[in-house]
Amino acid sequence: MTKFFTRFFKDEEGATAIEYGIIAGLISVVLIAAFSSTSGLGLALTTLFSNIASALTAAAPVTP
C-alpha cells in the first residue's frame, strides 16, 4: 500500500494537462480582451465596419 502512495505522489502526468489548461485559459482571456468592442483591435474593427456600412448606405441607389 505504501508503494501505491509513493508512486501516486511522484506521478506528474496530470500536472502537464493542468498546465496546458491554464495556458489555454490565459490565451483565451487575452484574445477576449484584444477583440473586445470597447478597446483595442475590437474597437478598431467596429469603427472600420461601421465606416464601410455608412459608405455602402450612402452609395446605394434609392429605388422607388
N, C-alpha and C positions, 0 to 999 in steps of 0.2 A: 504494500500500500504506500509506503514511503517513496518507492521508486516512481510510482504514478504521480505523486505530488511534486516530486523533484523535476520530473520530465515536464509536467504541466507548467510550472513556474519558469522553466528555462525556454519553453517554446515561444518563439517570437513571430510565428507565422501570421497571426491575426493583427499584429502591430502594423504590418505593411499595408493591409487593407484599410485600417483605420487612418493611416497617414494619407493614403490616396483619397479617401473620403473627405478628409479635412482640406486637402489641396483643391479638390473639385468644388467644395463649398466656397472656399475663398475666391476661386476663379469666377464662380457664378455671382458672388457679391460684387466683384469688380466690374463684371460685364453689365450687371443691372445698374450700377452707379454710372458707368460710362454711357449707356444708352438711355438713361433717364430723360424724360421730356422736359425736365426743369433745368438741366445743366449739361455742359459738356457736349459730346457728339450728338446726343439725342436732341438737344435744343437746336443745334446747327441743322440737323436733318429735318426737324419740324419746320424751321424757318424756310429752308430750301424748298420743301414740298409745298408749303403754303404759297410761296412766291410763284412756283410753277403753276399751281392751281389758279391763282389770280390771273396770271398771264394767259392761260388757256381760256379762262372765262371771258376775259376781255377780247381775245382774238376770235372767239367763236361767233359765227354769223347768227343773227337773230332771224328765226323763221316765223312766219305769220301763223 
